[in-house]
Amino acid sequence: MIGQDTKIGETIVSPDFVIESRQDPSIRLYHKLYEQTPVTRKYMLVAVKVLADDAFVVTAFFTDAQKQGIAIWAR
């Protein structure tokens, strides 16, 4: 994910959709589709843990498909 800071930020600020994780309801999975990435056309997925007084990125990676869970928001 070296050099992908901009895409990670864009995904959090302007996602295509956000899913609540099935494994942990405090984690939101932000998705944004990019036509060109280091590994072809993929979604950037950024997992954000949301607490009562804080939020932080748990992980970020490229994936082929939308992850399963409860839809929180969609463009």
PDB file of N, CA, C and O in Angstrom:
ATOM      1  N   MET A   1       0.806  -1.195   0.000  1.00  0.00           N
ATOM      2  CA  MET A   1       0.000   0.000   0.000  1.00  0.00           C
ATOM      3  C   MET A   1       0.855   1.268   0.000  1.00  0.00           C
ATOM      4  O   MET A   1       0.349   2.379   0.152  1.00  0.00           O
ATOM      5  N   ILE A   2       2.163   1.072  -0.174  1.00  0.00           N
ATOM      6  CA  ILE A   2       3.047   2.228  -0.276  1.00  0.00           C
ATOM      7  C   ILE A   2       2.598   3.090  -1.452  1.00  0.00           C
ATOM      8  O   ILE A   2       2.370   2.585  -2.551  1.00  0.00           O
ATOM      9  N   GLY A   3       2.474   4.385  -1.215  1.00  0.00           N
ATOM     10  CA  GLY A   3       2.082   5.313  -2.271  1.00  0.00           C
ATOM     11  C   GLY A   3       0.583   5.410  -2.490  1.00  0.00           C
ATOM     12  O   GLY A   3       0.152   6.096  -3.417  1.00  0.00           O
ATOM     13  N   GLN A   4      -0.224   4.755  -1.676  1.00  0.00           N
ATOM     14  CA  GLN A   4      -1.675   4.756  -1.854  1.00  0.00           C
ATOM     15  C   GLN A   4      -2.388   5.668  -0.860  1.00  0.00           C
ATOM     16  O   GLN A   4      -3.607   5.589  -0.705  1.00  0.00           O
ATOM     17  N   ASP A   5      -1.626   6.539  -0.182  1.00  0.00           N
ATOM     18  CA  ASP A   5      -2.195   7.424   0.843  1.00  0.00           C
ATOM     19  C   ASP A   5      -3.356   8.255   0.296  1.00  0.00           C
ATOM     20  O   ASP A   5      -4.379   8.408   0.963  1.00  0.00           O
ATOM     21  N   THR A   6      -3.202   8.784  -0.899  1.00  0.00           N
ATOM     22  CA  THR A   6      -4.249   9.622  -1.492  1.00  0.00           C
ATOM     23  C   THR A   6      -5.529   8.825  -1.691  1.00  0.00           C
ATOM     24  O   THR A   6      -6.614   9.304  -1.361  1.00  0.00           O
ATOM     25  N   LYS A   7      -5.416   7.626  -2.222  1.00  0.00           N
ATOM     26  CA  LYS A   7      -6.604   6.788  -2.445  1.00  0.00           C
ATOM     27  C   LYS A   7      -7.259   6.399  -1.118  1.00  0.00           C
ATOM     28  O   LYS A   7      -8.486   6.341  -1.034  1.00  0.00           O
ATOM     29  N   ILE A   8      -6.473   6.138  -0.100  1.00  0.00           N
ATOM     30  CA  ILE A   8      -7.037   5.816   1.215  1.00  0.00           C
ATOM     31  C   ILE A   8      -7.842   7.009   1.724  1.00  0.00           C
ATOM     32  O   ILE A   8      -8.970   6.841   2.188  1.00  0.00           O
ATOM     33  N   GLY A   9      -7.278   8.199   1.643  1.00  0.00           N
ATOM     34  CA  GLY A   9      -7.986   9.402   2.073  1.00  0.00           C
ATOM     35  C   GLY A   9      -9.249   9.656   1.274  1.00  0.00           C
ATOM     36  O   GLY A   9     -10.292   9.975   1.846  1.00  0.00           O
ATOM     37  N   GLU A  10      -9.167   9.518  -0.056  1.00  0.00           N
ATOM     38  CA  GLU A  10     -10.338   9.718  -0.918  1.00  0.00           C
ATOM     39  C   GLU A  10     -11.445   8.726  -0.577  1.00  0.00           C
ATOM     40  O   GLU A  10     -12.625   9.075  -0.596  1.00  0.00           O
ATOM     41  N   THR A  11     -11.065   7.501  -0.269  1.00  0.00           N
ATOM     42  CA  THR A  11     -12.044   6.466   0.047  1.00  0.00           C
ATOM     43  C   THR A  11     -12.799   6.803   1.326  1.00  0.00           C
ATOM     44  O   THR A  11     -14.006   6.575   1.414  1.00  0.00           O
ATOM     45  N   ILE A  12     -12.101   7.341   2.312  1.00  0.00           N
ATOM     46  CA  ILE A  12     -12.759   7.719   3.568  1.00  0.00           C
ATOM     47  C   ILE A  12     -13.638   8.963   3.371  1.00  0.00           C
ATOM     48  O   ILE A  12     -14.758   9.016   3.879  1.00  0.00           O
ATOM     49  N   VAL A  13     -13.143   9.943   2.650  1.00  0.00           N
ATOM     50  CA  VAL A  13     -13.856  11.212   2.475  1.00  0.00           C
ATOM     51  C   VAL A  13     -15.018  11.096   1.489  1.00  0.00           C
ATOM     52  O   VAL A  13     -16.062  11.718   1.683  1.00  0.00           O
ATOM     53  N   SER A  14     -14.837  10.301   0.432  1.00  0.00           N
ATOM     54  CA  SER A  14     -15.847  10.216  -0.630  1.00  0.00           C
ATOM     55  C   SER A  14     -16.038   8.760  -1.087  1.00  0.00           C
ATOM     56  O   SER A  14     -15.713   8.424  -2.226  1.00  0.00           O
ATOM     57  N   PRO A  15     -16.562   7.898  -0.207  1.00  0.00           N
ATOM     58  CA  PRO A  15     -16.726   6.487  -0.569  1.00  0.00           C
ATOM     59  C   PRO A  15     -17.883   6.282  -1.545  1.00  0.00           C
ATOM     60  O   PRO A  15     -18.784   7.115  -1.647  1.00  0.00           O
ATOM     61  N   ASP A  16     -17.839   5.161  -2.258  1.00  0.00           N
ATOM     62  CA  ASP A  16     -18.987   4.762  -3.081  1.00  0.00           C
ATOM     63  C   ASP A  16     -20.064   4.137  -2.194  1.00  0.00           C
ATOM     64  O   ASP A  16     -21.257   4.306  -2.447  1.00  0.00           O
ATOM     65  N   PHE A  17     -19.642   3.420  -1.161  1.00  0.00           N
ATOM     66  CA  PHE A  17     -20.567   2.855  -0.189  1.00  0.00           C
ATOM     67  C   PHE A  17     -19.816   2.462   1.079  1.00  0.00           C
ATOM     68  O   PHE A  17     -18.602   2.258   1.076  1.00  0.00           O
ATOM     69  N   VAL A  18     -20.594   2.362   2.172  1.00  0.00           N
ATOM     70  CA  VAL A  18     -20.040   2.000   3.477  1.00  0.00           C
ATOM     71  C   VAL A  18     -20.867   0.850   4.036  1.00  0.00           C
ATOM     72  O   VAL A  18     -22.097   0.887   4.021  1.00  0.00           O
ATOM     73  N   ILE A  19     -20.175  -0.165   4.527  1.00  0.00           N
ATOM     74  CA  ILE A  19     -20.801  -1.369   5.076  1.00  0.00           C
ATOM     75  C   ILE A  19     -20.396  -1.518   6.536  1.00  0.00           C
ATOM     76  O   ILE A  19     -19.247  -1.255   6.889  1.00  0.00           O
ATOM     77  N   GLU A  20     -21.333  -1.940   7.390  1.00  0.00           N
ATOM     78  CA  GLU A  20     -20.984  -2.302   8.765  1.00  0.00           C
ATOM     79  C   GLU A  20     -20.481  -3.744   8.747  1.00  0.00           C
ATOM     80  O   GLU A  20     -21.137  -4.622   8.185  1.00  0.00           O
ATOM     81  N   SER A  21     -19.341  -3.990   9.347  1.00  0.00           N
ATOM     82  CA  SER A  21     -18.751  -5.321   9.380  1.00  0.00           C
ATOM     83  C   SER A  21     -19.675  -6.321  10.075  1.00  0.00           C
ATOM     84  O   SER A  21     -20.286  -6.001  11.095  1.00  0.00           O
ATOM     85  N   ARG A  22     -19.773  -7.523   9.526  1.00  0.00           N
ATOM     86  CA  ARG A  22     -20.566  -8.582  10.163  1.00  0.00           C
ATOM     87  C   ARG A  22     -19.864  -9.115  11.407  1.00  0.00           C
ATOM     88  O   ARG A  22     -20.527  -9.549  12.349  1.00  0.00           O
ATOM     89  N   GLN A  23     -18.537  -9.090  11.424  1.00  0.00           N
ATOM     90  CA  GLN A  23     -17.780  -9.617  12.557  1.00  0.00           C
ATOM     91  C   GLN A  23     -17.703  -8.634  13.731  1.00  0.00           C
ATOM     92  O   GLN A  23     -17.657  -9.053  14.888  1.00  0.00           O
ATOM     93  N   ASP A  24     -17.688  -7.329  13.435  1.00  0.00           N
ATOM     94  CA  ASP A  24     -17.528  -6.320  14.485  1.00  0.00           C
ATOM     95  C   ASP A  24     -18.352  -5.099  14.097  1.00  0.00           C
ATOM     96  O   ASP A  24     -17.955  -4.348  13.206  1.00  0.00           O
ATOM     97  N   PRO A  25     -19.496  -4.887  14.753  1.00  0.00           N
ATOM     98  CA  PRO A  25     -20.371  -3.764  14.382  1.00  0.00           C
ATOM     99  C   PRO A  25     -19.758  -2.379  14.579  1.00  0.00           C
ATOM    100  O   PRO A  25     -20.318  -1.390  14.105  1.00  0.00           O
ATOM    101  N   SER A  26     -18.628  -2.291  15.264  1.00  0.00           N
ATOM    102  CA  SER A  26     -17.977  -0.981  15.418  1.00  0.00           C
ATOM    103  C   SER A  26     -17.035  -0.683  14.258  1.00  0.00           C
ATOM    104  O   SER A  26     -16.417   0.382  14.226  1.00  0.00           O
ATOM    105  N   ILE A  27     -16.916  -1.603  13.308  1.00  0.00           N
ATOM    106  CA  ILE A  27     -16.042  -1.387  12.144  1.00  0.00           C
ATOM    107  C   ILE A  27     -16.883  -1.083  10.917  1.00  0.00           C
ATOM    108  O   ILE A  27     -17.823  -1.806  10.587  1.00  0.00           O
ATOM    109  N   ARG A  28     -16.521   0.008  10.249  1.00  0.00           N
ATOM    110  CA  ARG A  28     -17.153   0.418   8.993  1.00  0.00           C
ATOM    111  C   ARG A  28     -16.191   0.135   7.861  1.00  0.00           C
ATOM    112  O   ARG A  28     -15.007   0.464   7.945  1.00  0.00           O
ATOM    113  N   LEU A  29     -16.696  -0.476   6.800  1.00  0.00           N
ATOM    114  CA  LEU A  29     -15.888  -0.823   5.629  1.00  0.00           C
ATOM    115  C   LEU A  29     -16.206   0.159   4.508  1.00  0.00           C
ATOM    116  O   LEU A  29     -17.253   0.060   3.867  1.00  0.00           O
ATOM    117  N   TYR A  30     -15.312   1.096   4.276  1.00  0.00           N
ATOM    118  CA  TYR A  30     -15.457   2.113   3.239  1.00  0.00           C
ATOM    119  C   TYR A  30     -14.923   1.546   1.926  1.00  0.00           C
ATOM    120  O   TYR A  30     -13.803   1.038   1.880  1.00  0.00           O
ATOM    121  N   HIS A  31     -15.723   1.630   0.852  1.00  0.00           N
ATOM    122  CA  HIS A  31     -15.340   1.112  -0.456  1.00  0.00           C
ATOM    123  C   HIS A  31     -15.353   2.237  -1.489  1.00  0.00           C
ATOM    124  O   HIS A  31     -16.230   3.100  -1.468  1.00  0.00           O
ATOM    125  N   LYS A  32     -14.387   2.218  -2.378  1.00  0.00           N
ATOM    126  CA  LYS A  32     -14.379   3.130  -3.528  1.00  0.00           C
ATOM    127  C   LYS A  32     -13.736   2.393  -4.696  1.00  0.00           C
ATOM    128  O   LYS A  32     -12.645   1.837  -4.567  1.00  0.00           O
ATOM    129  N   LEU A  33     -14.421   2.395  -5.837  1.00  0.00           N
ATOM    130  CA  LEU A  33     -13.916   1.710  -7.026  1.00  0.00           C
ATOM    131  C   LEU A  33     -12.935   2.604  -7.770  1.00  0.00           C
ATOM    132  O   LEU A  33     -13.215   3.773  -8.036  1.00  0.00           O
ATOM    133  N   TYR A  34     -11.785   2.037  -8.098  1.00  0.00           N
ATOM    134  CA  TYR A  34     -10.767   2.714  -8.904  1.00  0.00           C
ATOM    135  C   TYR A  34     -10.537   1.901 -10.175  1.00  0.00           C
ATOM    136  O   TYR A  34     -10.286   0.697 -10.127  1.00  0.00           O
ATOM    137  N   GLU A  35     -10.630   2.587 -11.307  1.00  0.00           N
ATOM    138  CA  GLU A  35     -10.420   1.915 -12.595  1.00  0.00           C
ATOM    139  C   GLU A  35      -8.970   1.473 -12.758  1.00  0.00           C
ATOM    140  O   GLU A  35      -8.702   0.439 -13.370  1.00  0.00           O
ATOM    141  N   GLN A  36      -8.038   2.245 -12.218  1.00  0.00           N
ATOM    142  CA  GLN A  36      -6.624   1.893 -12.326  1.00  0.00           C
ATOM    143  C   GLN A  36      -5.992   1.904 -10.939  1.00  0.00           C
ATOM    144  O   GLN A  36      -6.053   2.897 -10.214  1.00  0.00           O
ATOM    145  N   THR A  37      -5.384   0.769 -10.591  1.00  0.00           N
ATOM    146  CA  THR A  37      -4.634   0.631  -9.341  1.00  0.00           C
ATOM    147  C   THR A  37      -3.362  -0.151  -9.693  1.00  0.00           C
ATOM    148  O   THR A  37      -3.200  -0.562 -10.843  1.00  0.00           O
ATOM    149  N   PRO A  38      -2.478  -0.360  -8.750  1.00  0.00           N
ATOM    150  CA  PRO A  38      -1.297  -1.183  -9.046  1.00  0.00           C
ATOM    151  C   PRO A  38      -1.658  -2.619  -9.445  1.00  0.00           C
ATOM    152  O   PRO A  38      -0.839  -3.332 -10.025  1.00  0.00           O
ATOM    153  N   VAL A  39      -2.895  -3.038  -9.127  1.00  0.00           N
ATOM    154  CA  VAL A  39      -3.324  -4.413  -9.446  1.00  0.00           C
ATOM    155  C   VAL A  39      -4.591  -4.421 -10.302  1.00  0.00           C
ATOM    156  O   VAL A  39      -5.457  -5.268 -10.085  1.00  0.00           O
ATOM    157  N   THR A  40      -4.727  -3.531 -11.244  1.00  0.00           N
ATOM    158  CA  THR A  40      -5.856  -3.374 -12.183  1.00  0.00           C
ATOM    159  C   THR A  40      -7.060  -2.709 -11.521  1.00  0.00           C
ATOM    160  O   THR A  40      -6.916  -2.019 -10.512  1.00  0.00           O
ATOM    161  N   ARG A  41      -8.250  -2.918 -12.092  1.00  0.00           N
ATOM    162  CA  ARG A  41      -9.497  -2.304 -11.593  1.00  0.00           C
ATOM    163  C   ARG A  41      -9.916  -3.005 -10.302  1.00  0.00           C
ATOM    164  O   ARG A  41     -10.175  -4.208 -10.292  1.00  0.00           O
ATOM    165  N   LYS A  42      -9.978  -2.235  -9.211  1.00  0.00           N
ATOM    166  CA  LYS A  42     -10.313  -2.816  -7.906  1.00  0.00           C
ATOM    167  C   LYS A  42     -11.009  -1.792  -7.025  1.00  0.00           C
ATOM    168  O   LYS A  42     -10.961  -0.588  -7.277  1.00  0.00           O
ATOM    169  N   TYR A  43     -11.654  -2.300  -5.992  1.00  0.00           N
ATOM    170  CA  TYR A  43     -12.146  -1.445  -4.921  1.00  0.00           C
ATOM    171  C   TYR A  43     -11.017  -1.219  -3.929  1.00  0.00           C
ATOM    172  O   TYR A  43     -10.260  -2.138  -3.614  1.00  0.00           O
ATOM    173  N   MET A  44     -10.909   0.001  -3.441  1.00  0.00           N
ATOM    174  CA  MET A  44     -10.090   0.271  -2.272  1.00  0.00           C
ATOM    175  C   MET A  44     -11.028   0.052  -1.101  1.00  0.00           C
ATOM    176  O   MET A  44     -12.117   0.624  -1.071  1.00  0.00           O
ATOM    177  N   LEU A  45     -10.632  -0.760  -0.141  1.00  0.00           N
ATOM    178  CA  LEU A  45     -11.407  -0.962   1.072  1.00  0.00           C
ATOM    179  C   LEU A  45     -10.601  -0.419   2.243  1.00  0.00           C
ATOM    180  O   LEU A  45      -9.443  -0.789   2.434  1.00  0.00           O
ATOM    181  N   VAL A  46     -11.214   0.454   3.021  1.00  0.00           N
ATOM    182  CA  VAL A  46     -10.588   0.995   4.216  1.00  0.00           C
ATOM    183  C   VAL A  46     -11.491   0.636   5.396  1.00  0.00           C
ATOM    184  O   VAL A  46     -12.644   1.063   5.451  1.00  0.00           O
ATOM    185  N   ALA A  47     -10.967  -0.148   6.336  1.00  0.00           N
ATOM    186  CA  ALA A  47     -11.708  -0.535   7.532  1.00  0.00           C
ATOM    187  C   ALA A  47     -11.424   0.480   8.632  1.00  0.00           C
ATOM    188  O   ALA A  47     -10.272   0.693   9.010  1.00  0.00           O
ATOM    189  N   VAL A  48     -12.487   1.106   9.143  1.00  0.00           N
ATOM    190  CA  VAL A  48     -12.364   2.133  10.172  1.00  0.00           C
ATOM    191  C   VAL A  48     -13.122   1.674  11.417  1.00  0.00           C
ATOM    192  O   VAL A  48     -14.312   1.367  11.350  1.00  0.00           O
ATOM    193  N   LYS A  49     -12.433   1.631  12.539  1.00  0.00           N
ATOM    194  CA  LYS A  49     -13.060   1.295  13.825  1.00  0.00           C
ATOM    195  C   LYS A  49     -13.594   2.591  14.419  1.00  0.00           C
ATOM    196  O   LYS A  49     -12.851   3.556  14.595  1.00  0.00           O
ATOM    197  N   VAL A  50     -14.892   2.604  14.727  1.00  0.00           N
ATOM    198  CA  VAL A  50     -15.560   3.795  15.243  1.00  0.00           C
ATOM    199  C   VAL A  50     -15.944   3.533  16.697  1.00  0.00           C
ATOM    200  O   VAL A  50     -16.756   2.655  16.991  1.00  0.00           O
ATOM    201  N   LEU A  51     -15.349   4.307  17.595  1.00  0.00           N
ATOM    202  CA  LEU A  51     -15.640   4.221  19.022  1.00  0.00           C
ATOM    203  C   LEU A  51     -16.434   5.453  19.450  1.00  0.00           C
ATOM    204  O   LEU A  51     -16.625   6.370  18.651  1.00  0.00           O
ATOM    205  N   ALA A  52     -16.888   5.485  20.673  1.00  0.00           N
ATOM    206  CA  ALA A  52     -17.685   6.613  21.162  1.00  0.00           C
ATOM    207  C   ALA A  52     -16.931   7.934  21.068  1.00  0.00           C
ATOM    208  O   ALA A  52     -17.530   8.968  20.774  1.00  0.00           O
ATOM    209  N   ASP A  53     -15.625   7.910  21.313  1.00  0.00           N
ATOM    210  CA  ASP A  53     -14.858   9.153  21.331  1.00  0.00           C
ATOM    211  C   ASP A  53     -13.642   9.137  20.410  1.00  0.00           C
ATOM    212  O   ASP A  53     -12.748   9.974  20.543  1.00  0.00           O
ATOM    213  N   ASP A  54     -13.607   8.194  19.483  1.00  0.00           N
ATOM    214  CA  ASP A  54     -12.442   8.087  18.600  1.00  0.00           C
ATOM    215  C   ASP A  54     -12.801   7.248  17.375  1.00  0.00           C
ATOM    216  O   ASP A  54     -13.798   6.526  17.373  1.00  0.00           O
ATOM    217  N   ALA A  55     -11.989   7.351  16.354  1.00  0.00           N
ATOM    218  CA  ALA A  55     -12.099   6.507  15.164  1.00  0.00           C
ATOM    219  C   ALA A  55     -10.711   6.399  14.557  1.00  0.00           C
ATOM    220  O   ALA A  55      -9.948   7.365  14.565  1.00  0.00           O
ATOM    221  N   PHE A  56     -10.382   5.217  14.027  1.00  0.00           N
ATOM    222  CA  PHE A  56      -9.062   5.030  13.430  1.00  0.00           C
ATOM    223  C   PHE A  56      -9.109   3.942  12.370  1.00  0.00           C
ATOM    224  O   PHE A  56      -9.959   3.052  12.404  1.00  0.00           O
ATOM    225  N   VAL A  57      -8.169   4.032  11.421  1.00  0.00           N
ATOM    226  CA  VAL A  57      -8.061   3.054  10.345  1.00  0.00           C
ATOM    227  C   VAL A  57      -7.422   1.783  10.897  1.00  0.00           C
ATOM    228  O   VAL A  57      -6.361   1.826  11.520  1.00  0.00           O
ATOM    229  N   VAL A  58      -8.084   0.653  10.658  1.00  0.00           N
ATOM    230  CA  VAL A  58      -7.573  -0.646  11.081  1.00  0.00           C
ATOM    231  C   VAL A  58      -6.687  -1.230   9.983  1.00  0.00           C
ATOM    232  O   VAL A  58      -5.588  -1.717  10.247  1.00  0.00           O
ATOM    233  N   THR A  59      -7.186  -1.170   8.739  1.00  0.00           N
ATOM    234  CA  THR A  59      -6.441  -1.691   7.596  1.00  0.00           C
ATOM    235  C   THR A  59      -6.999  -1.088   6.314  1.00  0.00           C
ATOM    236  O   THR A  59      -8.089  -0.515   6.305  1.00  0.00           O
ATOM    237  N   ALA A  60      -6.245  -1.225   5.241  1.00  0.00           N
ATOM    238  CA  ALA A  60      -6.695  -0.787   3.917  1.00  0.00           C
ATOM    239  C   ALA A  60      -6.065  -1.718   2.887  1.00  0.00           C
ATOM    240  O   ALA A  60      -4.904  -2.107   3.007  1.00  0.00           O
ATOM    241  N   PHE A  61      -6.859  -2.069   1.866  1.00  0.00           N
ATOM    242  CA  PHE A  61      -6.353  -2.959   0.829  1.00  0.00           C
ATOM    243  C   PHE A  61      -7.248  -2.881  -0.401  1.00  0.00           C
ATOM    244  O   PHE A  61      -8.356  -2.348  -0.339  1.00  0.00           O
ATOM    245  N   PHE A  62      -6.761  -3.415  -1.523  1.00  0.00           N
ATOM    246  CA  PHE A  62      -7.554  -3.515  -2.750  1.00  0.00           C
ATOM    247  C   PHE A  62      -8.258  -4.862  -2.766  1.00  0.00           C
ATOM    248  O   PHE A  62      -7.710  -5.870  -2.319  1.00  0.00           O
ATOM    249  N   THR A  63      -9.503  -4.864  -3.296  1.00  0.00           N
ATOM    250  CA  THR A  63     -10.290  -6.084  -3.358  1.00  0.00           C
ATOM    251  C   THR A  63     -11.140  -6.087  -4.627  1.00  0.00           C
ATOM    252  O   THR A  63     -11.427  -5.032  -5.193  1.00  0.00           O
ATOM    253  N   ASP A  64     -11.540  -7.277  -5.067  1.00  0.00           N
ATOM    254  CA  ASP A  64     -12.362  -7.425  -6.267  1.00  0.00           C
ATOM    255  C   ASP A  64     -13.839  -7.118  -6.038  1.00  0.00           C
ATOM    256  O   ASP A  64     -14.534  -6.658  -6.944  1.00  0.00           O
ATOM    257  N   ALA A  65     -14.312  -7.378  -4.820  1.00  0.00           N
ATOM    258  CA  ALA A  65     -15.752  -7.315  -4.592  1.00  0.00           C
ATOM    259  C   ALA A  65     -16.090  -6.605  -3.292  1.00  0.00           C
ATOM    260  O   ALA A  65     -15.269  -6.486  -2.382  1.00  0.00           O
ATOM    261  N   GLN A  66     -17.326  -6.140  -3.241  1.00  0.00           N
ATOM    262  CA  GLN A  66     -17.862  -5.516  -2.036  1.00  0.00           C
ATOM    263  C   GLN A  66     -17.943  -6.566  -0.933  1.00  0.00           C
ATOM    264  O   GLN A  66     -18.356  -7.700  -1.176  1.00  0.00           O
ATOM    265  N   LYS A  67     -17.552  -6.188   0.264  1.00  0.00           N
ATOM    266  CA  LYS A  67     -17.640  -7.094   1.399  1.00  0.00           C
ATOM    267  C   LYS A  67     -19.074  -7.145   1.907  1.00  0.00           C
ATOM    268  O   LYS A  67     -19.842  -6.205   1.707  1.00  0.00           O
ATOM    269  N   GLN A  68     -19.431  -8.233   2.559  1.00  0.00           N
ATOM    270  CA  GLN A  68     -20.774  -8.437   3.072  1.00  0.00           C
ATOM    271  C   GLN A  68     -20.964  -7.745   4.413  1.00  0.00           C
ATOM    272  O   GLN A  68     -20.011  -7.587   5.176  1.00  0.00           O
ATOM    273  N   GLY A  69     -22.169  -7.342   4.693  1.00  0.00           N
ATOM    274  CA  GLY A  69     -22.502  -6.685   5.936  1.00  0.00           C
ATOM    275  C   GLY A  69     -23.729  -5.817   5.758  1.00  0.00           C
ATOM    276  O   GLY A  69     -24.410  -5.893   4.735  1.00  0.00           O
ATOM    277  N   ILE A  70     -24.009  -5.002   6.741  1.00  0.00           N
ATOM    278  CA  ILE A  70     -25.177  -4.120   6.710  1.00  0.00           C
ATOM    279  C   ILE A  70     -24.800  -2.822   6.005  1.00  0.00           C
ATOM    280  O   ILE A  70     -23.832  -2.157   6.375  1.00  0.00           O
ATOM    281  N   ALA A  71     -25.581  -2.473   4.987  1.00  0.00           N
ATOM    282  CA  ALA A  71     -25.322  -1.236   4.255  1.00  0.00           C
ATOM    283  C   ALA A  71     -25.611  -0.039   5.152  1.00  0.00           C
ATOM    284  O   ALA A  71     -26.708   0.087   5.695  1.00  0.00           O
ATOM    285  N   ILE A  72     -24.624   0.837   5.303  1.00  0.00           N
ATOM    286  CA  ILE A  72     -24.769   2.051   6.102  1.00  0.00           C
ATOM    287  C   ILE A  72     -25.051   3.248   5.201  1.00  0.00           C
ATOM    288  O   ILE A  72     -25.861   4.113   5.533  1.00  0.00           O
ATOM    289  N   TRP A  73     -24.376   3.283   4.062  1.00  0.00           N
ATOM    290  CA  TRP A  73     -24.477   4.423   3.163  1.00  0.00           C
ATOM    291  C   TRP A  73     -24.062   3.993   1.758  1.00  0.00           C
ATOM    292  O   TRP A  73     -23.174   3.156   1.594  1.00  0.00           O
ATOM    293  N   ALA A  74     -24.713   4.573   0.741  1.00  0.00           N
ATOM    294  CA  ALA A  74     -24.316   4.325  -0.657  1.00  0.00           C
ATOM    295  C   ALA A  74     -24.531   5.595  -1.474  1.00  0.00           C
ATOM    296  O   ALA A  74     -25.453   6.372  -1.226  1.00  0.00           O
ATOM    297  N   ARG A  75     -23.654   5.779  -2.449  1.00  0.00           N
ATOM    298  CA  ARG A  75     -23.750   6.931  -3.339  1.00  0.00           C
ATOM    299  C   ARG A  75     -24.866   6.708  -4.315  1.00  0.00           C
ATOM    300  O   ARG A  75     -25.124   7.562  -5.164  1.00  0.00           O
TER     301      ARG A  75
END
